[in-house]
Amino acid sequence: MSALAVPSAAAPRGAAAKTFLAMGRRDLVVVGRELPSVVMQTAMQPLFLAFVLGRVLPELGLARPRLADVLLPGIVGLTLVLTALQAVALPLVLEFGYTKEIEDRLLAPLPVTLVGVEKIVFAALRGLVGGLIIFPLARLIIGWNNVAVSSGHVALFLLFCAFAALIGSSLGLVLGTLVPPKHISVMFAIIFTPVVFTGCIQYPWASLAPLEWFKVLTLFNPMTYASEGLRGSLVPHVPHMQWWIAALAASGWIAGFILLGLRGFRRRSVD
């Protein structure tokens, strides 16, 4: 498909931007038609996690009430990352493997790289919507009075929401282009468990000092920086990683995933 680059070069000036926006509008229309199923897919797992860990266990005395403070930012981060990841990885595997729908986009007057960028941006926006839906619902389940959200950290909260969504969408592009269709379900199963349990979702990173080896291990999970950044912005009274460290690390992971993902996308497009 190397010939696909020819229409892009010959396209009128500004056609690439218009095509990019048109693809985004098309994706939004598709999501709008599937909104109920999208909301259910986004909400079920995080809300049950919030209910069991943040409400049931503390009321039974099997967990400290303070767990709600620690858990809410992790649940929001998990939703942002996984929603964005699923929004690009699974559709991309199908488009490259079975439906071949990706060919329509590659024939558009748009550089191949920008087609991949559109996938990342749209999936990140979908992740942001999912995270902003889950945040008030999870907080309501856990208990409004249990979580002291700092109104002075709204900008930082939105920044790390964007970081978390971009981590998920860029990692989704990597998986969608590198993993064969027949192995994608196995890959999700392999990735999901370590992401959830080593991503500082249920515990703050700063509290892992007694387990130094595990504290180091969590640094290799990009989810850790999303969780810790959100924790520092939502509940700054809870021990957390410095926000600038989390921001720098998250930026590094995002840049690495984008480079790998776009390289894989270009390779699959040419093949």
C-alpha positions in Angstrom: 0.0 0.0 0.0 2.9 2.4 -0.5 0.9 4.0 -3.2 -1.4 5.4 -0.6 1.1 8.2 0.1 0.5 9.6 -3.5 -3.0 11.0 -2.9 -1.8 12.7 0.3 1.0 14.5 -1.5 -1.2 15.7 -4.3 -4.1 16.8 -2.0 -4.9 20.5 -1.8 -3.5 22.5 1.1 -5.6 22.0 4.2 -7.2 18.8 2.9 -5.3 16.8 5.5 -6.8 18.8 8.4 -10.3 18.6 7.0 -10.0 14.8 6.5 -8.6 14.4 10.0 -11.6 16.3 11.5 -14.0 14.4 9.3 -12.6 11.0 10.6 -13.0 12.3 14.1 -16.6 13.3 13.5 -17.4 9.9 11.9 -16.0 8.2 15.0 -18.0 10.4 17.3 -21.2 9.5 15.3 -20.5 5.8 15.7 -19.9 6.1 19.4 -23.1 8.2 19.8 -25.1 5.3 18.2 -23.5 2.8 20.6 -23.5 5.1 23.7 -25.5 2.8 26.0 -23.2 -0.2 25.4 -20.1 2.1 25.6 -21.3 3.4 29.0 -22.0 -0.1 30.3 -18.6 -1.4 29.1 -16.9 1.6 30.8 -18.8 1.6 34.0 -19.3 -1.9 35.2 -15.9 -3.0 36.4 -14.8 0.2 38.0 -18.1 0.8 39.8 -18.1 -2.8 41.2 -14.5 -2.3 42.3 -15.5 1.0 44.0 -18.5 -0.7 45.7 -16.7 -3.8 47.0 -13.4 -2.2 48.0 -14.5 1.3 48.9 -17.9 0.6 50.5 -18.5 -3.0 51.5 -15.1 -3.8 53.0 -14.8 -0.7 55.1 -18.4 -1.1 56.4 -17.6 -4.7 57.4 -14.5 -3.6 59.2 -12.2 -5.5 56.9 -10.6 -2.4 55.5 -9.8 1.0 56.9 -12.3 3.8 56.0 -9.3 5.7 54.6 -9.1 3.2 51.8 -11.8 5.2 50.0 -9.4 8.2 49.8 -6.7 6.0 48.2 -9.0 4.0 46.0 -11.0 6.8 44.2 -8.1 8.3 42.2 -7.0 4.7 41.2 -10.4 3.8 39.9 -10.6 7.0 37.8 -7.1 6.4 36.4 -7.9 2.7 35.7 -11.1 3.8 33.8 -9.2 6.4 31.8 -6.5 4.0 30.7 -8.5 0.9 30.0 -11.3 2.8 28.2 -8.9 4.5 25.9 -6.8 1.3 25.4 -9.9 -0.7 24.4 -11.2 2.0 22.1 -8.2 1.7 19.8 -6.7 -1.8 20.3 -9.7 -4.0 19.6 -11.1 -2.1 16.6 -7.7 -1.8 15.1 -7.0 -5.5 15.3 -10.4 -6.1 13.5 -9.7 -3.5 10.9 -6.3 -4.8 10.0 -7.2 -8.5 10.4 -10.8 -9.2 9.3 -12.9 -6.3 8.2 -10.1 -4.4 6.3 -12.0 -1.2 7.1 -8.7 0.5 7.7 -8.1 0.6 3.9 -10.9 3.3 3.5 -9.0 5.5 5.9 -5.6 4.9 4.3 -7.0 5.9 0.9 -8.1 9.3 2.2 -6.0 12.4 1.4 -4.2 12.1 4.7 -0.6 10.9 5.6 -0.6 7.4 7.0 0.9 8.7 10.2 -1.9 11.1 10.8 -4.4 8.3 10.5 -2.7 6.6 13.4 -2.6 9.9 15.3 -6.3 10.3 14.8 -6.8 6.8 16.4 -4.8 7.9 19.4 -6.6 11.3 19.8 -10.1 9.8 19.4 -9.4 6.9 21.8 -8.0 9.4 24.4 -11.2 11.5 24.1 -13.3 8.4 24.6 -11.2 7.6 27.7 -11.7 11.1 29.1 -15.4 10.8 28.7 -15.4 7.4 30.4 -13.2 8.8 33.3 -15.4 11.9 33.8 -18.5 9.7 33.9 -17.0 7.3 36.4 -15.6 10.0 38.8 -18.9 11.3 40.2 -20.5 7.8 40.2 -17.6 6.2 42.0 -17.4 9.0 44.5 -21.1 8.7 45.2 -20.8 4.9 45.8 -17.8 5.4 48.1 -19.4 8.2 49.9 -19.3 12.0 49.2 -18.1 12.8 52.7 -15.2 10.2 52.7 -13.2 11.9 50.0 -11.9 15.4 50.5 -11.4 16.6 46.9 -9.2 19.7 46.7 -10.8 22.3 44.5 -7.5 24.1 44.1 -6.1 21.2 42.1 -8.6 21.1 39.3 -6.1 21.9 36.6 -3.7 19.2 37.9 -6.6 16.7 37.9 -7.5 17.5 34.3 -3.8 17.3 33.3 -3.4 13.8 34.7 -6.8 12.7 33.2 -5.3 13.7 29.8 -2.0 11.8 30.7 -3.9 8.7 31.7 -6.1 8.7 28.6 -3.1 9.2 26.3 -1.2 6.4 28.1 -4.2 4.1 27.3 -4.7 5.2 23.7 -1.0 5.1 22.7 -0.5 1.7 24.3 -3.7 0.6 22.5 -2.1 1.6 19.2 1.0 -0.5 20.0 -1.1 -3.6 20.9 -3.4 -3.1 17.9 -0.6 -3.0 15.4 1.9 -5.5 17.0 -0.4 -8.3 18.3 -1.9 -10.8 15.8 -5.7 -11.0 15.8 -5.7 -14.5 17.2 -3.6 -13.5 20.2 -5.3 -10.3 21.2 -7.6 -11.8 23.8 -4.7 -13.6 25.4 -2.6 -10.4 25.3 -5.4 -8.5 27.1 -5.6 -11.2 29.8 -1.8 -11.1 30.3 -1.7 -7.3 30.4 -4.8 -6.6 32.5 -3.8 -8.4 35.7 -0.4 -6.7 36.2 -1.7 -3.3 35.2 -4.4 -3.5 37.9 -2.4 -5.0 40.7 1.0 -3.2 40.1 -0.4 0.2 39.1 -0.9 1.7 42.6 -4.7 1.7 42.2 -5.5 0.3 45.6 -2.5 1.7 47.5 -0.3 4.8 47.3 3.2 4.4 46.0 4.8 6.2 48.9 3.4 3.6 51.3 5.4 0.7 49.7 8.6 1.5 51.6 8.5 -1.8 53.6 8.4 -3.7 50.2 11.2 -2.0 48.4 11.4 -4.5 45.6 7.6 -4.1 44.9 8.0 -0.4 45.0 10.6 -0.5 42.3 8.5 -3.0 40.3 5.5 -0.6 40.2 7.7 2.0 38.5 7.7 -0.1 35.3 3.9 0.2 35.1 2.7 3.4 33.4 -0.6 3.1 35.3 1.4 4.0 38.5 2.0 7.5 37.3 -1.6 8.1 36.3 -2.8 6.8 39.6 -0.3 8.8 41.6 -0.8 12.0 39.7 -4.6 11.8 40.1 -4.1 10.9 43.8 -2.0 14.0 44.4 -4.6 16.2 42.7 -7.7 14.7 44.3 -6.6 13.8 47.8 -3.3 15.6 48.4 -3.4 14.7 52.1 -2.7 11.1 51.2 1.0 10.2 50.6 1.7 10.3 46.9 4.5 10.7 44.3 5.5 14.3 43.5 3.3 15.5 40.7 6.2 16.7 38.5 7.9 13.3 38.7 4.6 11.5 37.8 4.1 14.0 34.9 7.6 13.5 33.5 7.4 9.7 33.7 3.9 9.7 32.1 5.1 11.9 29.3 8.0 9.5 28.7 5.8 6.5 28.5 3.4 8.3 26.2 6.2 9.4 23.8 7.6 5.9 23.7 4.2 4.3 23.1 3.4 6.8 20.3 6.7 6.2 18.5 6.3 2.4 18.7 2.6 2.5 17.8 3.0 4.8 14.8 5.9 2.7 13.5 3.8 -0.4 13.8 0.9 1.4 12.2 3.0 2.4 9.2 4.4 -1.1 8.8 1.0 -2.7 9.0 -0.4 -0.2 6.5 2.3 -0.9 4.0 1.9 -4.7 4.4 
